[in-house]
């Protein structure tokens, strides 16, 4: 017996992976992470329950592929913002990096939720996730170090503390929004504006001026 409600599609070689990833994202958006199953993703993609296993050994592998898509989008967003900013001004580049992150979260809340859910993905098994995450981390470390060396930051601040605080605040405010805490916290500003103002306040607090 076949499921008459499942859409039937023909696939060109290689695009089933993209269809499955898109179906997984749509399912999370509609019903949450707990509702995701490989069988339901296959049904929504219009393929047999066995078809996804040609590409993904498990639900974790499928969700890891979604996380890889998220990381690629984030990296592209940050790269685009940084290209437009003077390399001689690390503080301005940090601000641009924060803006890119906020804009990406607002545009990709489901991807953010998935890539942040370490219980749903195998982060360490993905070379792409590990390498691109480390590249973003190293960019932040380098920019903070350069800003410190150029006297743009308050003297006496520990670089490791700066990195952790900057990253934790940026991630934390995004997590608050994605987890729908803004209404309870009575945040009146639009999400992107509210999040970026938090980053601006942090950078102002650590700046020398």
C-alpha positions as CSV (number, residue, x, y, z in Angstrom):
1,X,0.0,0.0,0.0
2,X,1.3,3.4,-0.9
3,X,0.6,6.8,0.8
4,X,-1.6,8.6,-1.7
5,X,-1.0,11.9,0.2
6,X,2.8,11.9,-0.4
7,X,3.8,14.1,-3.3
8,X,5.4,12.3,-6.2
9,X,8.5,13.8,-7.7
10,X,11.2,12.8,-10.2
11,X,14.7,13.6,-9.1
12,X,17.8,14.5,-11.1
13,X,21.0,13.0,-9.8
14,X,22.2,14.6,-6.6
15,X,19.2,16.8,-5.7
16,X,17.5,14.3,-3.4
17,X,19.9,15.4,-0.6
18,X,18.7,19.0,-0.9
19,X,15.1,17.9,-1.0
20,X,15.5,15.9,2.2
21,X,17.3,18.7,4.0
22,X,14.5,21.1,2.9
23,X,11.8,18.7,4.1
24,X,13.6,18.3,7.5
25,X,13.8,22.1,7.9
26,X,10.1,22.5,7.0
27,X,9.1,19.8,9.5
28,X,11.1,21.4,12.3
29,X,9.4,24.7,11.5
30,X,6.0,23.2,11.7
31,X,6.2,20.7,14.5
32,X,9.5,21.1,16.3
33,X,12.7,19.0,16.5
34,X,11.0,16.2,18.4
35,X,8.7,15.5,15.5
36,X,11.4,14.8,13.0
37,X,11.8,11.3,11.7
38,X,13.5,10.0,8.6
39,X,10.2,8.3,7.6
40,X,8.2,11.6,7.8
41,X,11.0,13.5,6.0
42,X,10.9,10.9,3.2
43,X,7.1,11.1,2.9
44,X,7.3,14.9,2.6
45,X,10.0,14.7,0.0
46,X,7.8,12.2,-1.9
47,X,10.2,9.2,-1.8
48,X,10.1,5.8,-0.2
49,X,11.0,5.4,3.5
50,X,14.2,3.6,2.5
51,X,15.4,6.3,0.0
52,X,16.9,8.7,2.6
53,X,19.2,5.9,3.9
54,X,21.1,6.0,0.6
55,X,22.5,9.3,1.8
56,X,22.0,9.4,5.6
57,X,22.5,6.5,7.9
58,X,20.3,8.0,10.6
59,X,18.2,10.9,11.7
60,X,21.3,12.4,13.3
61,X,23.2,12.3,10.0
62,X,20.3,14.0,8.3
63,X,20.1,16.7,10.9
64,X,23.9,17.1,10.7
65,X,23.5,17.9,7.0
66,X,21.0,20.6,7.9
67,X,23.5,22.0,10.4
68,X,26.1,22.0,7.7
69,X,23.8,24.0,5.5
70,X,23.3,26.4,8.4
71,X,27.1,26.8,8.9
72,X,27.7,27.5,5.2
73,X,25.0,30.2,5.2
74,X,26.4,31.8,8.4
75,X,30.0,31.7,7.0
76,X,28.8,33.3,3.8
77,X,26.9,36.0,5.7
78,X,29.9,36.9,7.8
79,X,32.3,36.9,4.9
80,X,30.0,39.2,2.9
81,X,29.8,41.7,5.8
82,X,33.6,41.7,6.5
83,X,34.6,42.2,2.9
84,X,32.8,45.6,3.0
85,X,34.7,46.9,6.1
86,X,38.1,48.4,6.3
87,X,40.7,45.8,7.4
88,X,42.5,48.5,9.4
89,X,39.6,48.9,11.8
90,X,39.1,45.7,13.8
91,X,36.4,47.1,16.0
92,X,34.3,48.0,13.0
93,X,34.9,44.5,11.6
94,X,33.7,43.0,15.0
95,X,30.6,45.1,14.7
96,X,30.0,43.9,11.2
97,X,30.5,40.3,12.3
98,X,27.9,40.8,14.9
99,X,25.5,42.4,12.4
100,X,26.0,39.5,10.1
101,X,25.3,37.0,12.8
102,X,22.1,38.7,14.0
103,X,20.8,39.1,10.4
104,X,21.5,35.4,9.7
105,X,19.7,34.3,12.9
106,X,16.6,36.3,12.0
107,X,16.7,34.9,8.4
108,X,17.4,31.4,9.5
109,X,15.9,30.7,13.0
110,X,15.2,27.0,12.3
111,X,18.8,26.5,11.1
112,X,20.0,28.2,14.2
113,X,17.9,26.0,16.4
114,X,19.2,22.8,14.7
115,X,22.9,23.8,14.7
116,X,22.6,24.8,18.3
117,X,21.1,21.4,19.4
118,X,24.1,19.3,19.9
119,X,22.0,16.3,21.0
120,X,20.4,16.3,17.5
121,X,23.5,16.5,15.4
122,X,27.0,14.9,15.4
123,X,29.0,18.1,15.3
124,X,32.4,16.5,15.8
125,X,31.9,14.0,13.0
126,X,31.4,16.8,10.5
127,X,34.6,18.2,9.1
128,X,32.7,21.1,7.6
129,X,31.1,22.1,10.9
130,X,34.4,21.7,12.9
131,X,36.5,23.7,10.4
132,X,34.1,26.5,9.6
133,X,33.1,27.0,13.3
134,X,36.8,27.2,14.2
135,X,37.4,29.6,11.4
136,X,34.7,31.9,12.7
137,X,36.1,31.6,16.2
138,X,39.6,32.4,15.0
139,X,38.3,35.5,13.1
140,X,36.8,36.8,16.4
141,X,40.0,36.1,18.3
142,X,42.1,37.8,15.7
143,X,39.8,40.9,15.5
144,X,39.7,41.2,19.3
145,X,43.4,40.8,19.5
146,X,44.0,43.4,16.8
147,X,41.6,45.9,18.4
148,X,43.4,45.4,21.7
149,X,46.8,45.9,20.1
150,X,45.7,49.1,18.4
151,X,44.4,50.5,21.7
152,X,40.7,50.3,20.6
153,X,39.8,48.4,23.8
154,X,40.0,49.2,27.4
155,X,43.5,48.3,28.8
156,X,43.9,45.4,31.1
157,X,41.2,43.1,29.6
158,X,42.1,39.5,29.2
159,X,41.8,38.3,25.6
160,X,40.3,34.9,26.6
161,X,37.7,36.6,28.7
162,X,36.9,39.0,25.8
163,X,36.4,36.1,23.4
164,X,34.1,34.1,25.7
165,X,32.1,37.1,26.8
166,X,31.6,38.4,23.2
167,X,30.6,35.0,21.9
168,X,28.4,34.1,24.8
169,X,26.5,37.4,24.7
170,X,26.0,37.2,20.9
171,X,24.8,33.6,21.1
172,X,22.8,34.1,24.3
173,X,20.6,37.0,23.0
174,X,20.0,35.0,19.8
175,X,18.9,32.0,21.8
176,X,16.5,34.2,23.8
177,X,14.8,35.3,20.7
178,X,14.7,31.9,19.0
179,X,13.3,30.3,22.1
180,X,10.6,33.0,22.1
181,X,11.5,34.7,25.4
182,X,11.4,38.3,24.0
183,X,7.6,38.7,24.7
184,X,8.1,37.7,28.4
185,X,11.1,40.0,28.6
186,X,9.0,42.7,27.1
187,X,11.4,43.5,24.3
188,X,9.6,46.1,22.3
189,X,12.2,46.6,19.5
190,X,12.2,44.5,16.3
191,X,14.3,41.3,17.0
192,X,17.3,42.2,14.8
193,X,17.5,45.7,16.2
194,X,17.2,44.5,19.8
195,X,19.9,41.9,19.4
196,X,22.3,44.2,17.6
197,X,21.9,46.9,20.2
198,X,23.0,44.4,22.8
199,X,26.1,43.7,20.8
200,X,26.7,47.5,20.4
201,X,26.3,48.0,24.2
202,X,28.9,45.2,24.8
203,X,31.4,46.7,22.3
204,X,30.9,50.1,23.8
205,X,31.6,48.7,27.3
206,X,34.9,47.2,26.3
207,X,36.0,50.0,24.0
208,X,38.7,52.5,25.0
209,X,36.5,55.5,24.0
